[in-house]
Amino acid sequence: MEAPQYPVGPTPKEEEQPSREEQIRLIEKAPQALRDAVKGLSDTQLDTKYKDWTIRQILHHLADSHTNSYISFKLALTEDQPVVYAYDRNKWMDLEESKTGSAEGPLAQFEGIHKIWAQLMRTLTEDQFARTYMNPRNNQLTKLSTALGIFAWHARHHTGAILWMRENKRV
């Protein structure tokens, strides 16, 4: 059986998203869910590929991506429609650190970012969630409320890929 493109389903449309409070809870719970998903995996198992990336690379990607998103939130809250940085995630995953580095580093980073990100989001007003940043990948403004939904899903998506591999005895 081929690994699914979207192990937890595609990104839900905005009108199908859980409540904001539930999305923030998903952000809070994501680090423990990720730790549980990789618990007990050996280095060899961490180097098993799901589609194009290994589990180890997925851990690094989540830490990188969610750190960048947290920074995008802060930029949108402190500047008017800032253009956020669009890094090449595949090139980042080609770095040796992402291929061979310890799993603990990105897990700890992901945990720390999610802790302060959820703390930040709990302080935001409706007007602040309506603030936007410019995404240079598609030249569109993204509201913080939309970005929250995307990243609450994104964490579940990649954790779901690891769980799919475990459930289907790929690792």
N, C-alpha and C positions, 0 to 999 in steps of 0.2 A: 504494500500500500504506500502510495506517495504521500509525503508530508503535506498537509493542507496549507494553502497560502495564508489563510486567516483562521488559526486554531480556535479563536473565541468569537469568530464572526467578524465581518468588516466593521469599520468605524461606524457607529450608529449615527443616523441623521440627528441634527440638533433637537428636533421635536421628539425624538425617541430616547434622548439621553436621560439618565437618572437625575434626580434632583441635585442641585448644587451641593447640598450637605452630603448626599450620598457620594458624589464625585470626590469631594474632599476626603471623605472616609476611605474611599478606594485608594487615593494617593497615600493616606496614612498607613493603610494595610499592605500596600504593595511591597515594601522592603521585606516584611516577614514572609509574605507569600513567595517571593523570589528566593529567599534563604531556604524555605521549606522545599522548594522545587529542586534546588541543587544539593540539598543535604545528603551527605554520604557519597557524593560522586567523586571518583578518583580523577587524577590529572588526565589520565587517558580518556575517561568518559567526558570530561570537560572539553576535550578536543574533538568530540564527535560533532559532525556537521548537521545542522538543520537548514536545509536549502543551501544558502551561500556562506553562512557563518557558523563557526563552532559555538558551542554553549559558552565557552570562555569569552569569545568575541561578543556574544549577545549581552553578557554581563557588562562588558566595557561599553558597549553601545548604549545600554540603558543609563549607565552613569553619565556618559558624555551628553546624551540627548536631553536627559532631564535636568542636568546642570545648565545646559544652554537654555532650556525653556524657563527655568527659574530666573535666570538672568534677563531673559526677554520680558518676563513679567515685571521685574523691577525697572527695566528701561521704560516700559509702557506706562508705568505708574509715575515716573519722574520726568519723562520727556514727552513732547507731543508727537505722536505717531512715528516713533523711531524706526529706522531700518535695522532689523536684527541681523545677526551674522548667520550666513548660510554656509556651513562647513560641509565638506564632502565626506559623508559618513563612511563610504566604502574605503576611501584613502585612510581615514582614521583607523579603520579595522585592519588595514594592511600594515600598520605600524607593529613592530615586533612586540611591544608592550601589550598590545591588544591580543596578540596571538599566543604569547607565552607567559604573560604576567600572572601573578597570583589572583585568585578569585576573590580573596578577602578585600583587597583594595577597592575594586568597583562596588562590591556589596556594601562596604562601609560608607563610601561616597554616596551611593544611592540612598542609603538609610538616612544619612545626615541631610542631604538635599530635601528629601521628602519631609523630614521633620520640620525644617524651617519653612519649606514651601507651604505646608498645611497651616503652619502658624501664621504665615503672611496672609493666606487666603481667608482665614477666619476673621481677619481684621478689615477686610475690604467691604466697601459699600457697593450698592447696585451700580452707582455711577462709575466706580472704579473698575468693576467687572466689565463695564461697557467700553473702557479704554482700549485702544488698539495699537498694534505695531504693524509695520510693513514687512511682509515676508518676501524677500527678494527672489525666492524660488518661483513664485507665481505672480509676483507684483500685486498682491492683494493685501488689504488690511485684514488683520485677524483680531477679533475681540478676545479679551482675556477669558470671558465665559466660554467661548468656543474652544480656545486653547486648553482650558481645564478639561473639557470633555475629551478632547483628542488624547491628552496625556494620561488621563485616567484609563482610557482604553488601551493606549500604547503599552503601559506596564502589564496589563492583563494579557495582551496579545503575545508579548515575548515570553512571559511566564508560562502562558498556555502552550507555546511551542516546546518549551523544556518539558512540561508535564506530558505533552503528547508523546515525546520521545521516550519518556519513562514508561508510560502506559502501553506503548507499542513495542516495548523491549528493544528499543534502538540504543539505549544506554543502560 
